[in-house]
Amino acid sequence: MSGGHLRSPLISHQPKRLRLLYEPLCLLHTLSEVRGDRIKPGDISLEGPGLTAPRCYRSSVDAIAYICAYQKKPGYVTAAALEEAPDAIVVLLAANDGIDPAVVTLLEKVLMILSWVIDKPTVRLDTDEGRGVMKILTTHVLDLNTPKIFEYYQQVKKFVPWMMGKLDTEPGPPRADHDSILNIRDWFATYFSKGSMQLQENDMPSLALSSYRDREVFNALHHTTGSLEQSRNFESLHKLLYKLGKHVAQCKRLIQATIRLRSELSRGLRIETIGGSREDRIAPFARTCNIQDISHRMFSDAAKRDIFLQQLQQVYSEKELDRVLSKDICKGKTRVHAELLVLDHFEQTGGRFLNKRDKYIGCSKPACYLCHLFMSCHPGGYASPPSHQKLYLKWRLPDVRTDEQNAATRFQHQEDVLFRMIDTVRRDLTNDIVTNVGKRMGFADSTAGGTSTIIDIETNLGPSVATLSLDELRKTLDLQYGPGQGSRKPHMDPSFNPRGVPYFPSEISAEAESDDSDTGGVEI
């Protein structure tokens, strides 16, 4: 967090220019909060198939961001990037409310573990040392993330009576064989409670490991059909069960990426955090929107304006639209989203991404519509992130202050981006009206924000860990940071052996993961 010193004035965009963006956004939001189909990581072209270096750069920062967002609350959504500095590779981190000490402590442990992997060229995930270091990393990550996993557990728990009722009253979901149904029932009976008692937060590491190991069991839910509502419920349950084990998957991805990028990361790793943004009102939110004013500013041609209004009134009456727009939809405090804080760091400092050909910023959640649009329009050539395409009005451009580095250039870039965003939003709005688009089905996500105050935390990872054995690494971590609680209790029930599904032993398997639903970006 920034100190109490007096800050220099903001360089502000003209209110009338901002209104040209926010007024159509208010109307666009009224028509549909979801602006398009979700853009998944698999939809973004990278070089070649398999575990390529570009994929590993992205995988590593996505994983770091995800494991650092240890609460399912708006302030904890996190963005990350890898910056090349003269002395080391910098892990940049930003979150809405700033990075708290618990996250820095976790990341210090994570970087020590990764440094050990970098310095041990024989370590692979399919070796004893690889499985051992995977277990150490997973233990510490799950310890911090138990509150988030527990929230997912509570959400799954609400589905269980409904699911069991469906499985008991029907002969079996279509396309799900008898063994698959028995596996699901057995899994819930074995892992999801302690007799008649529900699990507690300290049970979450074990549940996460079990959910990850047995995720093939859940596929029967994903393929279940029936009524549209029933299919959606089974699909939602399937995704939540995957999320229970997602931290384990991200730990594995992080080690996989580190092994692939050993030479690129060999100069050492350090942490640098970026402060969270303050909430603030902006000029366009001080006045009420109405459809006549919006259309007047969008069209200088009266004939085109009349056509737009006529088409719009086929979707909503003007009176109804004005009533909706007169509410708080155009009012409220805004924040800078976390991935834009990281982007603005590079704009301020002129820093270089470790992968110069792919300026990618990872995040614990997909980007919102406006963050995705901002990054796509920016002249700096930043990679377009995955996006859930939801529109959030309490969003603003990064703050630019008079005494900051590259203030004039950054502000000019924002002016260019603002012009392109206005053009795109108007085009999207006109297209929605012409096609008479209806409300899109919503889906789960989280929230974000962020400021550009940079707090440089150069963590002391100590001397090289290359000489340490795996057991010495574990003891060093325990000595410096305290033992990981997950290592003190068994995390698998060896008697549970799913029917017709490959059994994964207690060591975490090294097969490729494809859990893309929540990778990347931030929203508010």
MIDRENZA-377603 format. One record per residue: x negated, y negated, z negated of N, C-alpha, C in turn; residue in one letter. Coordinates in steps of 0.05 Angstrom, whole numbers, plus 5000, padded with zeros to 4 digits. Atoms other than C-alpha are relative to their C-alpha. Layout:
! MIDRENZA-377603
XYZXYZXYZA;...
//
This chain:
! MIDRENZA-377603
498350245000500050005000498249755000M;501550254999497749295013500049864973S;500350135025495448854957501849754999G;498250225004498648214931499049745013G;501150244988494447724973502049895020H;498350144981497947215017499450095028L;500449904973498947495087500349785020R;499850204979498047105151502750015014S;497450014987504146895192500350215022P;499349824978507547375240500149855026L;499550114973507247245315502650135009I;497349894996514647325330500849975029S;498850014974518147485395502449814999H;497750184999523446985417502650154993Q;497549865007530147155385501850065024P;498349954977533647085452499050235016K;501049774986528947595482500750264985R;499349765016530148085425503050065003L;497149964997537647985433500650165026R;499649864974536948225505499550304997L;500449715006534548895476502150104981L;498449885022538648975413503049995006Y;497150004994545548765440500950245017E;499249764985545849295495499550264984P;500449775017542949785444502350054982L;497749975017548749655398502350135015C;497949894984553549805454499450285009L;500849734993549650405477500450204977L;499649835024549750675406502950064995H;497249955004557250585403501150215019T;499149814981558150995466499050284993L;501149745008553451555443497349964986S;502550035015548051595390497850175013E;502049824987544552165428499749925029V;500450124974541451885491499350195022R;500749814980539752515528499350274988G;500849745010537453235522497449984985D;502549995015532053385471497650065018R;502549954985525053335500498250164982I;501749825016521153925473497150005009K;502849994992513654025473499650165025P;500349834976514554565526500949855025G;499150154976517754045572497849805009D;502250204994511253625572497750155012I;502149854985506153845623497249964988S;502850015009499154015598498450185019L;501849864981493154325632500250304996E;500149715000494455055646501550144978G;498749845021497555615605498150074977P;501749895021495055895539499049794981G;501150175021490955595483497949825011L;501950184988487655035523499349784980T;500850215018483854465490502149784997A;497950205004489353945504502250094982P;497949895018494454395471499050014971R;501149985027489854485412499849734986C;500050275011488953735402502849934990Y;497350065008496453655400501050174977R;499149815021497654275358498949924973S;501350065026492654045305501349764987S;498950245013495653345294503050044993V;497349935008502753615296500150154974D;500149835025500954125243499349834976A;500850175023497453615199502349824992I;497750185007503353135203502250164986A;497849845011508253695187499450094971Y;500649905027504653975126499749774980I;500250235018503653275098502749874993C;497350115005511053095101501450204981A;499349795018512453495038502849974987Y;497250045009519353205022501749955024Q;498250054979525453205066501549744995K;498950275005526552455055498849815020K;500950194979525851855102497249904995P;502650125004519751575068497650185004G;502249814999515652205076499350095029Y;500649934972515952285152497349895008V;502950064997508752285175499150025029T;501249984973504852145239497050024996A;502949945002497652355253498749985027A;501650004975492152275305497150054993A;502849955004484852455314498549775015L;501550234989480151855325497050074999E;502949954998472951905347498549754989E;501750215012468351485302497150085003A;502849934996460751435306499050214981P;501149825020459751835242501650254996D;498349775006465552325241502549995018A;497350004988472352525269502049914978I;498250125020477652105232502850125004V;497249925000484352415214501649774991V;498350235006489051825217502850094991L;497449925011495451875176501649764993L;498150215008501551425168502650134993A;497349915007508351515135501649754994A;498350235004514351075125499449844975N;500550135026513050915052497150004993D;502849985006505550995057499350294992G;500949735007501351605042499450014970I;500449995029501751804969497650184993D;502449855007495952104930500150305003P;499749714998498752804931499350105028A;500549934972498252815007497049985005V;502950034996491052555006498550244987V;501249775013489253104956500350255017T;499649774983492353635000498249995024L;501550024975488953375062497050034995L;502849955008482153365026499550304999E;500349715001483154105012500150125028K;499749894973485454245083497449955016V;502450074984479353885113497650164990L;502249835010474654265067500250285012M;499649734989477754925090499350005030I;500550014971477454715164497049965005L;502950034997470154495155498650264997S;501249745004468555185129500450175026W;499549854975471855485192498249905022V;501750124979468055005237497150104997I;502849925005461355195205499650305001D;500349714999462755945210500850105028K;499349934973462456125284501250285004P;499049724998464256855270502950024991T;497349995011470956685238502149985023V;497750004983477056865279502450104984R;497649925015484256985257500450304998L;499749715001483757725272497850144984D;502149885017477757825225500949984971T;499450015029477857935150499649724989D;500450285010474857245138502149825011E;497950174989479956935184502650034985G;497649955015485757265148499749894972R;500450115027482657065082500249704998G;499950295000481756335099502849905006V;497250074994488856325128501650024974M;498549985025491456565061499449774981K;500750225017487556035023501449745009I;498750244990490155475068503050014995L;497149975003497255735066500849964971T;499450035029497155774990500249714992T;500050285008495255044981502249845014H;498050154985499954785035502850064989V;497449935011505955175007500449894972L;499850115026504454934937501249725000D;499050284999505554204956502849985013L;497550024984511354345004502450154989N;497749865012515854734957502549844999T;497550145000520854164950501450005027P;498850004973521954135026501150275007K;499149734994522454885033502550064983I;497749955018527354904974502549875012F;497650134988531954415010501050175024E;499249824978531954875071501450254988Y;498849775013533455455024502949944992Y;497350075009539455084995501949985024Q;498350014976542054955066500750285010Q;499449734991541355685085502050134981V;498349875020544755895020503049945005K;497250074994551155535042501150175023K;499149834978551355965105500450294993F;500249715005550256635071502850134996V;497349875003557456785046501550025026P;498650004974560256595114498850225018W;501349814983555057015150500650284992M;499549735010555957625106502950085005M;497249944994563457575115500450075029G;499849944972562757565190498850285006K;501349754995557958155189501650234988L;498549785013562558555142502750055014D;497349984989569158415178500150075029T;500149954971566858505250498450255005E;501549754994564259145283497049945005P;502850074995557858765297500049785021G;500150214980556158125334499350115027P;500749904973556058245409497149975006P;502849994992549258435436498150034976R;501849965023546558555366500550294991A;499649725006545359295352500250054970D;499449935028546859665287497549954982H;502450045016539659655263499449704994D;500550285003539158905273501749894977S;498250095021545158785228499150104973I;501049895026542459245174497449864992L;502450155006535758885178500649734987N;499250265011539058215165501050034972I;498949965026543058475107497850084980R;502249915018536958825077498249774993D;501950225005532658205085501249814979W;498850185019537557755048500250134972F;499849865026538558284993497350014987A;502749965011530958354985498849744991T;501550255004528557634988501549764992Y;498650265002534057124982501149944972F;499150055027535757204909498550204981S;501149825020533457534844502450124986K;497649885011539257994830502349815004G;497850194998545057524815499149714998S;501150275004540456924805498949895026M;501250124976538656434860497149944995Q;502950065002531356284874499649724991L;500850265010527855684844497849895018Q;502150124984522755204873497450165000E;502549855001516955624848500150275015N;499849754984519556214889499749945030D;500050074971519055824955497550105015M;502349894984511856024974500550295008P;499549724993513856764971502250025022S;497949994980520256625010499049915027L;501150104975516456225063498450215014A;501749794988511456785074501750235011L;498249784991516957305078501649925025S;498550094976520956885127498349995024S;501850014977514956785171499450295010Y;500749734992512957515171502350145014R;497749844990519957775185501849845019D;498350174984522357235233501250155024R;498749844979523657765287502750104991E;497449905010529258015242502249805006V;497950204997532957355252501049965028F;499250044972533357405327502850105006N;497349904995539857795322502049774996A;498250225005543057155295500049815025L;500350184978540456745353501550105025H;498649894977543557215404502950074995H;497349945006550157285369501949825016T;498050164986556257055408502750044987T;497350005011563556945393501349745008G;499050264994567456305388497749805001S;502150214997563655665404499049924973L;500850085027563755455331498450214986E;501549785013561456135307497250025011Q;502649984987555756155357498249774990S;501650225010553455465335499150044971R;500749945028553655675262497750204998N;502149805000549456285276497449895010F;502450134989544555875317498849814979E;501050185021543955355261498750164978S;501249835021542655905210497450115010L;502549894988537456215256497749794998H;502050215001533755545261499149944972K;500750065028534055425186498250224989L;501649785009531156115172497249985011L;502750044989525355965219498649774985Y;501350235014524155305183499050094972K;501049905026523355685117497150095003L;502749904996516955985147498349835017G;501450164980514855415191497349894989K;502550105010509355165144497850215004H;501949794995505955845151499149995029V;500750024972506355785226498249775006A;501750234995503355095224497250034989Q;502749945010497555325181498550175020C;501349834980496055865232499249845024K;500650174976496455365289497649824994R;502250185007491654905252497450145001L;502549854999486455445243499450085029I;500549934972487355685315498849765015Q;500950234986486354975340497149934991A;502750065011480254875295497950185012T;501949814988476955505321499549935029I;500350074972478255285393498449755004R;501350264997475554585380497549974982L;502350005019469454775337498049795008R;502150184991464454385379500949714998S;499050275000468853765384500249894971E;499750095028469853745308497550034983L;502349925015462853935288498649764986S;501350235013460753215268501249944973R;498950055026465053245206502849875002G;497350105001472053035185500349814976L;499350165023474552465142502849895004R;497250095000481352155125500149705000I;499350295001483951455139503049975001E;497150035002490951245119500949725009T;498850254990495450695146502549954982I;497950075019500250335099502850005013G;497250004991507850385105501049725005G;498950264993511849815135502149914979S;497950125017516249345095502649995017R;497450044986523649305112500449705004E;499650284995525548645144502349965020D;497950074981531248315181498749865025R;500950154977530248065252502349845011I;498050204992533847495286502550115013A;497549914987538647885331502050124982P;498249875018541648225271501549804982F;498850205017543747565240502849925010A;497450074988549747485287501550245009R;498249784991555647905308499950045030T;499949944972555648255375502950005010C;497549954987561548225422499650065030N;500449894974562548535490499749785022I;500250224980563547875528497249885000Q;502750115001556947595503497950195011D;502049804991553148235517500150015031I;499849984971555848285588499149755014S;500950264989554547545601497049995002H;503050014999547147625583498950225018R;501149794983546448265622500349945030M;499450054972549348005688500249705006F;499750274991548147335721502149985022S;498049984978552847555778502750064987D;497449975012560047455756501550245010A;498649774988562647985804499050264987A;501249765012557848515776500950024971K;499250005028559748305705502950104998R;497149925001567248395720500250305005D;499949714994566049085750499150164976I;501049865024561949285689502250004978F;497950025021567549045641502450185007L;497849834992572849405682499450304995Q;500849725004568950055680499850064970Q;500349965029567449965606502750054987L;497449985012574749885589501550265006Q;499049734996576150565618499150204979Q;501049845022572050845561501049904973V;499150135025573850355505501549755008Y;498850274996578549765501498149794989S;501850225009575049095493500549944970E;499450065028578648985427498750214981K;501149795016576449655400496949984999E;502950044999569249535422499149774982L;500850235017568948855389500450064971D;499649925028571849155325497650174990R;502249835008566349685324497449844998V;502550165000560849195342499949794978L;499950215021563148695289499350114973S;500749885026561549195234497049974996K;502850025007554649305206498150115021D;501649864980552249635269497849815011I;502050194991548448995290498649864977C;501250135023546148825220498350204985K;501649835017541149095171497149955003G;502950035000533749135156498850225018K;501449824981528949455205497350084988T;502749915008522449835197498550095025R;501749894979516650035242499750294995V;500149715003516650785254497150094999H;502749915008510651185232498150045024A;501849964978507951385300499249745013E;500850264990508050655322498049874983L;502150105017503850485262497350115008L;502549874991498550975286499249885027V;500550124974499150705357498849714996L;500950285004498249985331497249994988D;502749995011492050195293498050015023H;501849994977488750385359500049745016F;499850254986491249735390498449784985E;501550195016488249335332497050045002Q;502949945004481549675326498550065026T;501449914976480249895397498850284997G;501049735005479050585369500550195023G;499849804978478251195414501250264990R;499049735006482451825412497850205005F;501949794996478352445405500350135028L;499549924973481652695468500849765016N;499650264986480952075512502050035023K;498249974977485052375568502950054992R;497349945010491152515524500449854974D;499750175024492751955475502650084986K;497749885013497452375434500149954970Y;499650045029500252205366502050204990I;498349795011503152785327501849894978G;498150095021509052725280501450244988C;498649785013512853145230502850045011S;497449984988519253015269499849895029K;500050114973520852875342500549705001P;499650294997520752155366502949935005A;497350104993527151755369500049895029C;499750114973529751465434498349765004Y;501450254997526550795422497050034998L;502849955002519751055400499050135025C;500849864975519451515460499949805023H;499950204979521450935505497749804997L;502250195005516350455473497350125009F;502549884993510650945482499850065030M;500049954971512651125553499649745016S;500250264986512950385572497449854994C;502450155009506450175537497850025021H;502249994980500749975584497550144990P;502449875011495750315538499750295008G;500249724990497250995570500350214978G;499649815021499651345507501850235010Y;498549774992502452045515502949984990A;497149995008510052105515500450234981S;499749785019511852515453502550155004P;497449875002517253035443502049814987P;498050185010523752695426502750134997S;497249905003530652855398501949805013H;498550194983533152245438502349874985Q;498050145015537351965382499349704998K;500450295001538251205380500549904972L;499850125027536950855314499549705002Y;500150294996538350115311498149864980L;501750125020534249975248497050055007K;502749954988527850005290498949745009W;501250244989522949465307497250055011R;502749994990516549335344497949974978L;502150045020509949365305499649704994P;500650285007508448715267497349925010D;502550114992503048275295499549744985V;500650245015499747755250497749855012R;501850184986495547165270497150064995T;502849955006489147385235499150285005D;500749724995489248115257498450025026E;501549944976484648415309501750025024Q;498649974974486748355381502949915000N;497250085004493047985360501249905027A;498950114975493947615427500550225020A;499649784981492948245469502250184992T;497949825009497448665426502749875004R;497550134996502948145429500849995029F;499550004972502348095504500950285010Q;499149734993502848855510502950044991H;497249965010509148835467502049855018Q;498250154982512148295513500550165025E;499749844976510848745573501850244994D;498449775008513749345536503049924996V;497350105005519848945514501549965026L;498750044974521348745585500850265013F;499449744988521049465609502150154984R;497949875016525249715551502749885005M;497450134994530649195565501150115026I;499249904974530849415637501150294999D;499249725002531350155618502650034985T;497649995016536650045565502449915016V;497850094983540949645613500850215021R;499549794980540250185665501450244988R;498649785014542150725615502849934993D;497350085008548050325591501950005025L;498350014975550650195662500650285010T;499649724991549750935679502150144982N;498049885018553651145617502849905007D;497450114994559350685636501150125026I;499249904974559550905709500850304998V;499449725002559451645690502050074978T;498049965021564351545632499050214981N;501349795017559651935587501550024973V;498849965026562552235524497950034978G;501949965022559452345456498550275004K;501649765000553752845456500150134973R;500149865026553453375402497549934986M;502350075015548853165347498450244990G;501649785011543253575316498349884978F;501450095024538953535254497449875006A;502650134998532953085246499449864974D;500650155024529652625195499549715006S;500250294996527851895186497249904996T;502750115001521851435190499849704997A;500650285002518650765185497149954998G;502850045003512050465170498849734994G;500950234986505949715164497350055011T;502649964988499649605200497849954981S;502250045018495749485137498450264998T;501649764999489949975141498550044974I;501549935024487250315079498150225007I;502049814991480850675093499250174976D;500749825021480051285048497950195012I;502149824990473351615063499650214978E;500149795020474152255024497350145001T;502549865002467952584999500450304999N;499549714999468353305021497650154990L;502349875012461653444989498150105022G;502049904980455653795022501350215018P;499049804981456454285079501050254986S;498949765013460854875061499250255016V;500849774984457555315113498750234985A;501449805015453455675061501850154980T;498249875019459555865019501250255012L;498449774992462656545022502949934997S;497250055003470156595026500949984971L;499350015028470656734952499049744987D;501150255010466056144937501649765009E;498350224990470355694980502549984983L;497650005017476555904941499449894972R;500750095026473055784875499349705000K;500650284998470455104898502549835001T;497550144998477454884917501450004973L;498749985026480255134850498649814980D;501450175019474754764812500549715005L;499750284994475554104848502949904998Q;497250094997483154084857502050164984Y;498149825014486154634813500850235018G;499349764985488255324834502749975014P;497449994987493755424885501750214987G;498349825015499555734849500950245016Q;499049784983501656154908498250244999G;501949775000495356584901500350174976S;499849865025497456804832502350205000R;497749825001503557204853500350145027K;499749864975505257734905502149865017P;498250144983508757464966501650185019H;498649814983511258095001501150234984M;499049755011515458694984499350225020D;500949804980511859275017502150215006P;497949804995518159705012501949905022S;498250114979521759245062498750055027F;501049934974520659545131502249985020N;497750034982525459275184500250225021P;499649794981528559795229499749895029R;500350074972526359745301498549745005G;501550254998522059125287497150054991V;502849965009514359125285499549904972P;500550085027512159095213497449844998Y;502450165003507258535198498950044972F;501149965027502558695140499749744985P;500050245017501358215083498149795011S;501650204987495857875122501749865022E;498450144980498757335167499150085028I;500749914974498957585238499149765017S;501250214984495457195293501349975027A;498750024974500557245349500749715005E;499450284993502256605387502849934990A;497550105010507856185358501349825020E;498550194983513255805394502449894986S;497950125016517255425343500049705005D;500450274991518154775379502249804991D;497750175003524654505353499549744985S;500450245016521754005304497349885002D;502850104998514753855329500049735012T;500450264989512553155340501649774987G;498750255004515052435329501549944974G;498650095024519252035278502549845008V;497750184997526051675272500949904974E;499150115026529751265220503050024997I;
//
